[in-house]
């Protein structure tokens, strides 16, 4: 019988000051379709754009997603069934906004590949042009403390 991880049963102390997640960086084979897709799906706008890189944001941060097309980048194999980032997630404040976004994207031919009710959130999972998972969610309770 496999031994349970200590993380499964014991709360671990956090650093005194915890950092917040700022951005994720993706390697890509083609910047343009990725910028267009993240703009359509998540309202991300490039704050910097070049043939080999783009930095995107949809809020006050200088960027939330970075896209890099570096020499030697290889085609991904068997996403999402290989080790690495499975998906990124974006959250709407309420159910109506979340559902309106689904309708807006559906009218553009962008549909989720799976929908899940997680109990604490309802989620639609999409796939970007490079095969990365993107979750669009709404908190079921409308309150992080409750969920």
Secondary structure, 3 states (H helix, E strand, C coil): CCCCCHHHHCCCCCCCCCCCCCCEEEECCCHHHHHHHHHHHHCCEEEEEECCEEEEECCCCCCCEEEECCCCCCCCCCCCCCCCCCEEEEEECCHHHHHHHHHHHHHCCCCCCEEEECCCEEEEEEECCCCCEEEEEEECCCCCCCC
